[in-house]
Each structure stands twice: as C-alpha cells, then as structure tokens.
Amino acid sequence: MNLSKISAVFSAWQSRAEMWLIGPLDSDVRHNMHIDLSAALTASMLSTIITFIPIILRRSGASTQQVAYYFAITTLGLLTSNISLRLMRRWGMKRVAIVCWLVGRGCFLLTAWAFNATSLLVIFTIFWVLEAWPSPAYVQLIQAIYPIEQRGRILAAVRVGFVALILTLTPLAGWLLDHWGYRALLPLAGVSGIVATLIFYKLMNKVPDTLVESSRHAMSARQILQTDKRMLFYLGANFLFGLGALMASPLYAIIQVDQLNLSYTVIGLFGFVQSFFWFLGYLFGGRLLDRIGGLRSLQIVFALNALVMLPYIWATQGWMLLPSFIAAGLVTAGADLAILYTVSSLAGPERVPDYAALNATVSGLRGLLGPFIGSVLVSNGWHYWAVFALSASLTLAGAAALAFITKPQATVLETQ
C-alpha cells in the first residue's frame, strides 16, 4: 500500500472518529480543533513527565515538607493570576501568554544541571507560576473558537488524542527514569512544551490581542460574588474539593516510596492504568457534559474523587492502590472538562476573564494551604489514614455544596 492510500485510510478513520465523538463541524471549527490537537499531542511528553515529579523529588531526598511545597507551588500561579490579567490588559493576551509558556516550559531544560531536590524545586516553582498565568487567556480563547453547543465534545475529543499518547508514553517514561535518570528525561519534557507552545500560537492568532472587546469595565471579585450567588456556591464547593485533594497529595509519594517501595517502572504501569481511564473519561465525558451540564458533572467528579484517597488507608501491597489510580484518571478528565465548561457558562461571553481569574485565585489559595495542612497534621501526630479520611470527607462536602445551585443546566446558566 502506497503512502497516498495510507493517508486516505487514515483520513477516513479520522473523519469517522470525529463524527462519532463530536458530530458535524464547520470547516473553521474543525481546523481550529486540529491545531489544538496537534499542540496537545506535542505537549504530551511534558504532561507525562510531570506526573513523576513527586517521586523524583522523594528519591532525590526531598522531605515531607518539600513534597508538600511542590504541591503548593503547582497552584501558586493560580493564586497570582490577577497579575497576569493586569499584564494582559496592558500588553495583550497573546504576548503575555506566549512569553509565560515559553519561559516557564523552557525552565525544564535547566534540570540537566539540577543535582538535588532544592535545585529542582526552584525550577519547578518558576515553571508552575508561569504555566498558570495564561489561564484567563486560554479560557477566553476556547470560548471564542468553539461554539457553546459543541464545546464540551470538542474539548473532550482533543483530550482523547492527548491522553491516548500519554497512555503509551507513561510506562516508557517510567522505564527511562529507572535507566537514564531524570536529568536526561526532564529536558525532553521542556522541548515538548516549547514546541507545543509554538503550534498553539497559530490558534491565538485567530482572536484579537486583547482580553475582551467590551465597553464595560472589569468586575472585581466582590462585584461578582454580590451579583452572582451561584458563583459563591461554586467557589465554595470547588475550594472544598481542591482542599481535600491537596491535603492528601504529599502523602501519596511517601506511601508509594517509603512504605510500598514502588519502583519508577511499577509507578509507570499504574500511570498507564490512570491514563487509560483518563482517556475513557475524555472519550465519554464530553457527551455527558453537553447533556447534563457542567455543575452536575462536577458533582459526579467531586464524589468520585473520594475514591482516590480511600485505598491509601488500607493498602499494604502496591496492587491495592489500583482503584485509586482508576478513580484519579476519571477525576482528572472530568474536572478538566467540567470546571472550564462551568466557569465559562456562569460568566457569559463578556465576563470570562474576570470569572476565570477569580476561579484561579481561589484555586491557588486552596492549593497553597492544602498540602501544608496535610503535612502539618502528620507532623502533629495524625495517622496517614486519618488525613486520607478527612480529605475524602471534604471532597464529598464539595459535591454536596453544588446542590445548592439551582437551575444547573448549562443552557440556562448561559442566558443568565
């Protein structure tokens, strides 16, 4: 079979897959989706390696407090996202977003000369701050290039391809870390992120280099909360969910490394399982999201998140953590899709950056507190199982809090 026939077969298969996942699309929307997918596939190496960072730190001699610090800095950029919002209003959305991504992801190249946990944490701090700063621009872009009635399915379809590649890369990354070490693999992640940014820039050129073309002034956090009580309940629920998840986060690597003595290869196999269910979450989550709306989807995600923590209470062998990795894959996909969908729906077309920045700030606050709360509880005599139980209770409370939001359907929210 020659190359032209192979290309024709692949194109036919791709068209059928798109029709099943999304349905018919306008040519411009389909072109945007293909660029988005190309960038996501290129960034898959970066996303794959990031999942190993807590284990890399622990094996590099990081203390419990240092592991907690790492999880805290993953949301530090969200906490300071108002800074990036001001920069974007002054210098333009595209310029600030691209510079942040290029510099932040480029920092991974410096890991080739990092020989201990402290130097790695300095690099990761810069990365996570700059990685999060473009989030208001990203939400604005997604709203501009994808129609609301198909947005959930399009986002899910892009992530299906993204996670499918991560599915194959995760076991390989674990094996390479065991044999080559992180100083060989982390710089490759940086290259992956830089190239993905350059591809994604093609999409950003399709929207104006401002945040919102509107005569209305930006809304403060107080104005949003005073005029939209749904956002108040949403932020409270999201805070409880994230606080519960992040309280337990420093303890995962400690259980995996110190108590169960899992190798990079074994963790890579667990990562394969997590990525597979991550893939399934995106494969079917988009249709569910468009059917029941973002808020009800989030309720399912928040409740399911309790299953991520609970297996760590009784695990005495590595295989007993399998349900946790399955749940983590589904939660990762569901939260990614539903949070973006819900915030853009609550905001309406003119308020997306303001709502996204407020959501990012609250997420950053919980991220800054959560890991250290878990670490402090352990240092004050709490058993690991007690921290995991408290974390699961908080995320279930977040699911319950979403029930206070009336008229949860996305089509209703968008018109309010």
C-alpha positions, 0 to 999 in steps of 0.5 A: 500500500502506497503512502497516498492510500495510507493517508486516505485510510487514515483520513477516513478513520479520522473523519469517522472518529470525529463524527462519532465523538463530536458530530458535524463541524464547520470547516473553521471549527474543525481546523481550529480543533486540529491545531489544538490537537496537534499542540496537545499531542506535542505537549504530551511528553511534558504532561507525562513527565510531570506526573513523576515529579513527586517521586523524583523529588522523594528519591532525590531526598526531598522531605515531607515538607518539600513534597508538600511545597511542590504541591503548593507551588503547582497552584501558586500561579493560580493564586497570582493570576490577577497579575497576569490579567493586569499584564494582559490588559496592558500588553495583550493576551497573546504576548503575555501568554506566549512569553509565560509558556515559553519561559516557564516550559523552557525552565525544564531544560535547566534540570540537566544541571539540577543535582538535588531536590532544592535545585529542582524545586526552584525550577519547578516553582518558576515553571508552575507560576508561569504555566498558570498565568495564561489561564484567563487567556486560554479560557477566553480563547476556547470560548471564542473558537468553539461554539457553546453547543459543541464545546464540551465534545470538542474539548473532550475529543482533543483530550482523547488524542492527548491522553491516548499518547500519554497512555503509551508514553507513561510506562516508557517514561517510567522505564527511562527514569529507572535507566537514564535518570531524570536529568536526561528525561526532564529536558525532553519534557521542556522541548515538548512544551516549547514546541507545543507552545509554538503550534498553539500560537497559530490558534491565538492568532485567530482572536484579537490581542486583547482580553475582551472587546467590551465597553464595560469595565472589569468586575472585581471579585466582590462585584461578582460574588454580590451579583452572582450567588451561584458563583459563591456556591461554586467557589465554595464547593470547588475550594472544598474539593481542591482542599481535600485533594491537596491535603492528601497529595504529599502523602501519596509519594511517601506511601508509594516510596517509603512504605510500598517501595514502588519502583519508577517502572511499577509507578509507570504501569499504574500511570498507564492504568490512570491514563487509560481511564483518563482517556475513557473519561475524555472519550465519554465525558464530553457527551455527558457534559453537553447533556447534563451540564457542567455543575452536575458533572462536577458533582459526579467528579467531586464524589468520585474523587473520594475514591482516590484517597480511600485505598491509601488507608488500607493498602499494604501491597502496591496492587491495592492502590489500583482503584485509586489510580482508576478513580484519579484518571476519571477525576482528572478528565472530568474536572478538566472538562467540567470546571472550564465548561462551568466557569465559562457558562456562569460568566457569559461571553463578556465576563470570562476573564474576570470569572476565570481569574477569580476561579484561579485565585481561589484555586491557588489559595486552596492549593497553597494551604492544602498540602501544608495542612496535610503535612502539618497534621502528620507532623502533629501526630495524625495517622496517614489514614486519618488525613486520607479520611478527612480529605475524602470527607471534604471532597464529598462536602464539595459535591454536596455544596453544588446542590445548592445551585439551582437551575444547573443546566448549562443552557440556562446558566448561559442566558443568565 
